[in-house]
Amino acid sequence: MHNTVVERELELKLILSPERSIPVPARLSYRVDDPFAIHITFHIGSDHPVYWTFARELLVEGVFRPCGHGDVRVWPTKVAGRSVVLMALSSPDGDALLQAPSAQLSAWLERTLRAVPPGSEAERLGIDDGLAELLAPTPGCHDDLWLRDPWPSDESTDGE
């Protein structure tokens, strides 16, 4: 279960203007070993796909209400009576407004939430275990080592 990946191919729309959009095949990826992030790969007709990574929480919240600021903003809306989620992405290379079908996006997010329930992400990373190991006293270590001055003073008493 540790390397579980939840993926889905989804056709998004790149909004060029209020009247015009073009289809953009995308792959949504969520990895259990990177539990806070979602990864989206856009195949935009060039040789090199475009990769975006942002917080899963942002997309989960964005399905219900506007959220995010800066590089990634997400909000729900209706287009021609259909529920969609809009994602505004900004980078030094340019800005993009993408539209995703709400039902498919929500279904995929639901699968990621089953794989790693909200609030349990840190457990997946083993941060608590790692910290506990780091802070635990090492067996066989002599306490008097901790009491010794690691920087002996320059005032030597040998020469007096």
C-alpha positions as CSV (number, residue, x, y, z in Angstrom):
1,M,0.0,0.0,0.0
2,H,3.0,2.3,0.6
3,N,3.6,3.1,-3.1
4,T,0.0,3.2,-4.1
5,V,-0.7,5.7,-7.0
6,V,-4.2,6.9,-7.7
7,E,-4.4,8.1,-11.4
8,R,-7.0,9.2,-13.8
9,E,-6.8,10.4,-17.4
10,L,-9.2,13.3,-17.9
11,E,-9.9,15.7,-20.7
12,L,-9.8,19.3,-19.5
13,K,-10.6,22.4,-21.4
14,L,-8.1,25.2,-21.8
15,I,-10.3,28.3,-21.9
16,L,-8.9,30.7,-24.5
17,S,-11.8,33.2,-24.4
18,P,-15.4,33.2,-23.2
19,E,-16.4,31.6,-26.6
20,R,-13.4,29.4,-27.3
21,S,-11.7,26.5,-25.6
22,I,-9.5,23.6,-26.7
23,P,-9.4,20.1,-25.2
24,V,-6.3,19.2,-23.2
25,P,-5.7,15.6,-22.2
26,A,-4.4,15.5,-18.6
27,R,-3.3,12.8,-16.2
28,L,-4.1,13.4,-12.5
29,S,-1.8,11.5,-10.1
30,Y,-1.8,11.1,-6.4
31,R,1.0,9.1,-4.6
32,V,0.5,7.8,-1.1
33,D,4.2,8.4,-0.4
34,D,3.7,12.1,-1.3
35,P,0.4,12.5,0.5
36,F,0.0,16.3,0.6
37,A,0.4,16.8,-3.2
38,I,-1.4,16.1,-6.4
39,H,0.3,16.1,-9.7
40,I,-1.2,17.0,-13.0
41,T,0.5,16.3,-16.3
42,F,-0.9,18.3,-19.3
43,H,-0.4,16.9,-22.8
44,I,-0.7,20.1,-24.9
45,G,0.5,18.8,-28.3
46,S,4.1,19.6,-27.8
47,D,6.9,17.0,-27.3
48,H,7.2,17.9,-23.6
49,P,4.2,17.6,-21.3
50,V,3.6,20.4,-18.7
51,Y,3.7,19.3,-15.0
52,W,2.0,21.0,-12.1
53,T,2.1,20.0,-8.5
54,F,0.0,21.6,-5.8
55,A,-1.7,20.8,-2.5
56,R,-4.4,18.2,-2.6
57,E,-6.3,20.2,0.0
58,L,-6.6,23.1,-2.4
59,L,-8.3,21.0,-5.1
60,V,-10.6,19.3,-2.5
61,E,-11.7,22.6,-1.2
62,G,-11.9,24.2,-4.7
63,V,-14.6,21.7,-5.7
64,F,-16.9,23.3,-3.1
65,R,-15.8,27.0,-2.8
66,P,-13.2,29.4,-4.3
67,C,-9.8,28.9,-2.7
68,G,-6.1,29.5,-3.4
69,H,-4.2,32.6,-4.2
70,G,-1.1,33.3,-6.2
71,D,0.0,30.6,-8.7
72,V,-3.0,28.3,-8.2
73,R,-6.7,29.3,-7.7
74,V,-9.6,26.8,-7.9
75,W,-13.3,27.4,-7.8
76,P,-16.6,25.7,-8.7
77,T,-19.0,27.1,-11.3
78,K,-21.6,26.0,-13.8
79,V,-21.2,26.2,-17.6
80,A,-24.3,25.5,-19.7
81,G,-26.0,24.0,-16.7
82,R,-23.1,21.6,-16.0
83,S,-21.0,21.6,-12.8
84,V,-17.3,22.3,-13.5
85,V,-14.2,23.2,-11.6
86,L,-12.0,26.0,-12.9
87,M,-8.3,26.1,-12.2
88,A,-6.3,29.3,-12.8
89,L,-2.6,28.5,-13.1
90,S,0.1,31.2,-13.3
91,S,3.8,30.7,-14.0
92,P,6.6,32.7,-15.4
93,D,5.8,31.0,-18.7
94,G,2.2,32.3,-18.8
95,D,-1.2,31.9,-17.4
96,A,-3.8,29.2,-18.1
97,L,-7.5,28.8,-17.2
98,L,-8.6,25.2,-17.2
99,Q,-12.0,23.7,-16.8
100,A,-12.5,20.2,-15.4
101,P,-15.8,18.2,-15.2
102,S,-16.8,18.3,-11.5
103,A,-18.2,14.8,-11.3
104,Q,-15.0,13.1,-12.6
105,L,-12.7,15.3,-10.7
106,S,-14.7,14.7,-7.5
107,A,-14.7,10.9,-8.0
108,W,-10.9,10.9,-8.5
109,L,-10.4,13.1,-5.4
110,E,-12.7,10.7,-3.4
111,R,-10.3,7.8,-4.4
112,T,-7.3,9.8,-3.1
113,L,-9.2,10.5,0.2
114,R,-9.9,6.8,0.6
115,A,-6.2,6.0,0.0
116,V,-5.0,8.6,2.6
117,P,-7.8,10.1,4.7
118,P,-7.5,13.9,5.4
119,G,-5.5,14.5,8.6
120,S,-3.5,11.2,8.2
121,E,-1.0,12.5,5.7
122,A,1.8,13.1,8.2
123,E,1.5,9.5,9.4
124,R,2.2,8.4,5.8
125,L,5.4,10.4,5.7
126,G,6.5,8.8,9.0
127,I,7.5,12.2,10.3
128,D,6.4,11.3,13.8
129,D,8.4,8.1,13.8
130,G,11.4,9.8,12.4
131,L,11.3,12.5,15.1
132,A,10.8,10.0,17.8
133,E,13.8,8.1,16.6
134,L,15.8,11.2,16.4
135,L,14.9,12.4,19.8
136,A,15.1,9.1,21.6
137,P,18.0,8.5,24.0
138,T,20.6,6.2,22.4
139,P,21.1,3.0,24.3
140,G,24.6,2.7,25.7
141,C,25.3,6.4,25.5
142,H,27.0,7.6,28.7
143,D,25.3,10.6,30.3
144,D,28.6,12.0,31.4
145,L,29.4,12.6,27.7
146,W,26.6,15.1,27.6
147,L,28.0,16.9,30.7
148,R,31.5,17.4,29.3
149,D,32.4,20.7,27.9
150,P,32.7,20.1,24.1
151,W,34.9,23.2,23.8
152,P,37.6,23.1,26.4
153,S,38.6,26.5,27.6
154,D,41.8,28.2,26.5
155,E,42.7,28.9,30.1
156,S,44.7,25.8,30.7
157,T,45.7,24.9,34.2
158,D,48.5,22.6,33.1
159,G,51.1,25.4,32.7
160,E,50.7,27.0,36.2
